């Protein structure tokens, strides 16, 4: 799961929203893929990574959801709640006996982890998306180094440690560097943020074991959905949305992305004809 931002123009609620305010749209996806065993070098080495990419099994049966908010049983539910419920329902549909563990890739948001893991009534392997962890390594690199080259070296060295399952060593090393350099002010606060993020998500960062098992460790599938389902349509230059309009359009884009457009149109026509002409109308049974 991941979040994207949509810019709102609040025709509907001028008392509580301002033009240009950002609202998070939550996106999630379920797919099946074969195990793909790798090493740390397969991830880090550019030449080796490109060579292995040809062997990567493609995602199968991908289904995407994206929501801002929705009315459920007469009450407004957040986009996150709706997407999580759909993800859980799809997993139950594909594996009703829960014989296979669900590989769950998320960012490090505490509420998201807690809600999702509580809703999933099945074995789970919970993995912190590697690219979110990488973002925090870059924050730490900028605390200690000014040049781009030094920052790249700093991040690469610690990324290798993470991929080798040595997250504890990374945390300890960052703390020691902060103490040795006597950090203060904003730099000290930034490093504390990075260390806190890694410590909180440590149990979801056994990347060495995940690579050996052939599990995905990056959320490229859902980040791609954030781009082509949400941002490519909702965040064009000068666009401003009402919350209701943005929510409705996202649902239509999800229907199209998942290849359900024809079925949706039959359902929509059936509902409208049944409402206008009764159950005996053509297409009414589609409702």
C-alpha positions as CSV (number, residue, x, y, z in Angstrom):
1,X,0.0,0.0,0.0
2,X,1.0,3.6,-0.5
3,X,-0.3,7.1,-0.5
4,X,-0.4,9.8,-3.2
5,X,-1.5,13.4,-2.9
6,X,-4.4,15.1,-4.8
7,X,-4.9,18.8,-4.8
8,X,-8.5,19.8,-3.8
9,X,-10.6,22.9,-4.7
10,X,-13.3,22.7,-2.0
11,X,-16.6,23.8,-3.7
12,X,-18.3,21.3,-1.4
13,X,-17.0,22.4,2.0
14,X,-15.7,26.0,1.8
15,X,-16.0,26.3,5.6
16,X,-13.4,23.6,6.3
17,X,-11.1,23.4,3.2
18,X,-8.9,25.9,1.3
19,X,-8.2,25.9,-2.4
20,X,-4.9,24.1,-3.1
21,X,-5.1,21.9,0.1
22,X,-3.6,18.4,-0.4
23,X,-5.5,15.2,0.5
24,X,-4.0,11.7,0.6
25,X,-5.4,9.1,-1.8
26,X,-4.6,5.6,-0.6
27,X,-3.7,2.9,-3.2
28,X,-3.2,-0.8,-2.8
29,X,-2.8,-3.9,-5.0
30,X,-3.0,-7.6,-4.8
31,X,-1.0,-9.8,-7.2
32,X,0.6,-13.3,-7.4
33,X,4.2,-13.9,-8.4
34,X,6.6,-16.8,-8.3
35,X,9.5,-16.7,-5.8
36,X,12.6,-14.9,-7.2
37,X,15.7,-15.6,-5.1
38,X,18.4,-12.9,-5.1
39,X,21.5,-11.8,-3.3
40,X,22.5,-8.4,-2.0
41,X,24.7,-8.0,-5.1
42,X,21.8,-8.7,-7.3
43,X,20.1,-5.7,-5.8
44,X,23.1,-3.3,-5.5
45,X,25.2,-4.0,-8.6
46,X,23.8,-2.3,-11.6
47,X,25.1,-4.7,-14.2
48,X,24.1,-7.7,-12.2
49,X,20.7,-6.3,-11.4
50,X,20.0,-5.7,-15.1
51,X,21.1,-9.2,-16.0
52,X,18.8,-10.7,-13.3
53,X,15.9,-8.5,-14.3
54,X,15.2,-10.7,-17.3
55,X,14.6,-13.6,-15.0
56,X,12.1,-11.8,-12.7
57,X,8.7,-13.5,-12.9
58,X,6.0,-10.9,-13.8
59,X,3.1,-10.2,-11.5
60,X,0.0,-12.2,-12.3
61,X,-3.7,-11.4,-11.6
62,X,-2.9,-7.9,-10.5
63,X,-5.9,-6.0,-9.0
64,X,-5.6,-2.3,-7.9
65,X,-7.6,-0.1,-5.6
66,X,-7.4,3.6,-5.0
67,X,-9.7,5.6,-2.8
68,X,-9.9,9.0,-1.0
69,X,-13.1,8.4,0.9
70,X,-16.4,6.4,0.5
71,X,-19.7,6.1,2.2
72,X,-20.1,2.7,3.9
73,X,-23.3,1.9,5.7
74,X,-24.3,5.5,5.7
75,X,-21.0,6.7,7.2
76,X,-18.0,8.2,5.6
77,X,-15.0,5.8,5.6
78,X,-11.4,6.9,4.9
79,X,-9.7,5.8,1.7
80,X,-7.3,3.7,3.8
81,X,-10.2,1.7,5.4
82,X,-11.9,1.0,2.0
83,X,-8.6,-0.1,0.4
84,X,-7.6,-2.3,3.3
85,X,-11.1,-4.0,3.3
86,X,-10.8,-4.6,-0.5
87,X,-7.3,-6.1,-0.1
88,X,-8.4,-8.4,2.6
89,X,-11.5,-9.5,0.7
90,X,-9.4,-10.2,-2.4
91,X,-6.9,-12.3,-0.4
92,X,-9.8,-14.3,1.1
93,X,-11.3,-14.9,-2.4
94,X,-8.0,-16.1,-3.8
95,X,-7.0,-18.3,-0.8
96,X,-10.1,-18.9,1.3
97,X,-8.4,-21.5,3.5
98,X,-5.4,-19.2,4.2
99,X,-2.9,-21.9,3.4
100,X,-0.4,-19.6,1.9
101,X,1.2,-16.6,3.8
102,X,0.4,-13.2,2.5
103,X,3.4,-11.1,1.6
104,X,2.5,-7.6,2.8
105,X,4.7,-4.7,1.6
106,X,4.0,-1.3,3.3
107,X,5.7,1.9,4.2
108,X,6.5,2.5,7.9
109,X,3.3,4.2,8.9
110,X,2.3,2.8,12.3
111,X,-1.4,3.1,12.0
112,X,-1.4,1.4,8.5
113,X,0.6,-1.6,9.8
114,X,-1.5,-2.0,12.9
115,X,-4.8,-1.8,11.0
116,X,-3.9,-4.1,8.2
117,X,-2.2,-6.8,10.3
118,X,-5.3,-6.8,12.6
119,X,-7.6,-7.2,9.7
120,X,-5.7,-10.1,8.0
121,X,-6.9,-13.4,9.4
122,X,-4.1,-15.4,7.9
123,X,-0.3,-16.0,8.1
124,X,1.5,-12.9,7.1
125,X,5.1,-12.0,6.2
126,X,5.2,-8.2,6.8
127,X,8.0,-6.4,4.9
128,X,9.0,-2.7,5.0
129,X,9.3,-1.5,1.4
130,X,13.0,-1.2,0.8
131,X,12.7,2.1,-1.1
132,X,11.0,3.8,1.9
133,X,13.9,2.7,4.1
134,X,16.3,4.0,1.4
135,X,14.6,7.4,1.6
136,X,15.6,7.6,5.3
137,X,19.2,6.5,4.6
138,X,19.4,9.5,2.3
139,X,18.2,11.8,5.0
140,X,20.9,10.5,7.3
141,X,23.5,10.9,4.5
142,X,22.7,14.6,4.2
143,X,23.2,15.0,7.9
144,X,26.7,13.8,7.7
145,X,27.9,14.7,4.2
146,X,27.6,17.7,2.0
147,X,28.8,16.3,-1.4
148,X,26.6,14.1,-3.5
149,X,29.4,11.6,-4.0
150,X,30.0,11.2,-0.3
151,X,26.2,10.8,0.3
152,X,26.0,8.1,-2.3
153,X,28.8,6.1,-0.7
154,X,27.2,6.5,2.7
155,X,23.9,5.2,1.4
156,X,25.3,2.3,-0.6
157,X,27.4,1.0,2.4
158,X,24.4,1.0,4.7
159,X,22.0,-0.4,2.1
160,X,24.3,-3.4,1.7
161,X,24.2,-3.9,5.5
162,X,20.4,-3.8,5.4
163,X,20.3,-6.3,2.6
164,X,22.6,-8.6,4.6
165,X,20.2,-8.5,7.5
166,X,22.3,-6.2,9.7
167,X,19.8,-3.5,10.5
168,X,20.9,-3.4,14.1
169,X,24.4,-2.5,13.0
170,X,23.1,0.3,10.9
171,X,21.1,1.7,13.8
172,X,24.1,1.4,16.2
173,X,26.5,3.0,13.7
174,X,24.2,6.0,13.1
175,X,23.8,6.6,16.8
176,X,27.6,6.5,17.3
177,X,28.2,8.9,14.4
178,X,25.7,11.3,15.8
179,X,27.4,11.2,19.2
180,X,30.9,11.5,17.8
181,X,30.1,14.5,15.7
182,X,28.2,16.2,18.4
183,X,25.1,16.9,16.3
184,X,22.7,19.6,17.4
185,X,19.6,21.4,16.2
186,X,18.0,20.3,13.0
187,X,20.7,17.7,12.1
188,X,20.2,16.0,15.5
189,X,16.4,16.0,15.0
190,X,16.7,14.5,11.5
191,X,19.0,11.8,12.7
192,X,16.7,11.0,15.6
193,X,13.8,10.7,13.0
194,X,15.8,8.3,10.9
195,X,16.9,6.1,13.9
196,X,13.4,6.0,15.2
197,X,12.0,4.9,11.9
198,X,14.5,2.1,11.6
199,X,14.0,1.0,15.2
200,X,10.2,0.9,14.8
201,X,10.3,-1.1,11.6
202,X,13.2,-3.4,12.5
203,X,11.0,-6.5,12.8
204,X,10.0,-6.0,9.1
205,X,13.5,-5.5,7.7
206,X,15.0,-9.0,7.6
207,X,15.9,-8.4,3.9
208,X,18.5,-11.2,3.8
209,X,15.8,-13.8,4.7
210,X,13.3,-12.2,2.3
211,X,15.8,-12.4,-0.6
212,X,16.6,-16.0,0.2
213,X,12.9,-16.9,0.2
214,X,12.4,-15.1,-3.1
215,X,10.0,-12.5,-1.7
216,X,9.5,-9.0,-3.2
217,X,11.1,-6.3,-1.1
218,X,10.1,-3.2,-3.1
219,X,6.6,-1.9,-3.8
220,X,7.2,-1.1,-7.5
221,X,3.8,-2.4,-8.5
222,X,1.9,-0.1,-6.2
223,X,4.1,2.9,-6.8
224,X,3.4,2.4,-10.5
225,X,-0.3,2.4,-9.7
226,X,0.0,5.6,-7.7
227,X,1.6,7.2,-10.8
228,X,-0.7,6.0,-13.6
229,X,-4.0,5.6,-11.7
230,X,-3.7,8.7,-9.6
231,X,-1.0,11.2,-10.4
232,X,-1.1,11.0,-14.2
233,X,-4.8,12.1,-14.1
234,X,-5.3,13.9,-10.8
235,X,-2.2,16.0,-10.5
236,X,-1.8,17.6,-13.9
237,X,-0.8,21.3,-14.0
238,X,-3.4,23.6,-12.7
239,X,-5.9,20.9,-11.6
240,X,-8.0,21.4,-8.6
241,X,-10.6,18.8,-7.4
242,X,-13.5,18.6,-5.1
243,X,-13.2,15.6,-2.7
244,X,-16.4,14.1,-4.2
245,X,-15.3,14.5,-7.8
246,X,-11.8,13.2,-7.1
247,X,-13.2,10.1,-5.3
248,X,-15.6,9.3,-8.1
249,X,-13.0,9.6,-10.8
250,X,-10.5,7.4,-8.9
251,X,-13.1,4.7,-8.8
252,X,-13.7,4.9,-12.5
253,X,-10.0,4.7,-13.2
254,X,-9.6,1.7,-11.0
255,X,-12.5,-0.1,-12.9
256,X,-10.7,0.7,-16.2
257,X,-7.2,-0.3,-14.9
258,X,-8.5,-3.7,-13.6
259,X,-10.2,-4.5,-17.0
260,X,-13.7,-4.4,-15.6
261,X,-15.1,-1.5,-17.7
262,X,-17.5,-3.6,-19.8
263,X,-18.9,-5.4,-16.8
264,X,-19.3,-2.1,-15.0
265,X,-21.2,-0.6,-17.9
266,X,-23.6,-3.6,-18.0
267,X,-24.1,-3.3,-14.2
268,X,-24.7,0.5,-14.4
269,X,-27.2,0.2,-17.3
270,X,-29.0,-2.6,-15.5
271,X,-29.3,-0.5,-12.3
272,X,-30.6,2.5,-14.2
273,X,-33.1,0.5,-16.3
274,X,-34.4,-1.3,-13.2
275,X,-34.9,2.0,-11.4
276,X,-36.7,3.5,-14.4
277,X,-38.7,0.6,-15.8
278,X,-38.7,-2.2,-13.2
279,X,-37.1,-5.6,-13.0
280,X,-38.4,-6.7,-16.4
281,X,-36.5,-4.1,-18.3
282,X,-33.6,-5.2,-20.6
283,X,-30.3,-5.5,-18.7
284,X,-32.1,-5.3,-15.4
285,X,-30.8,-8.7,-14.4
286,X,-27.2,-7.3,-14.6
287,X,-28.0,-5.2,-11.4
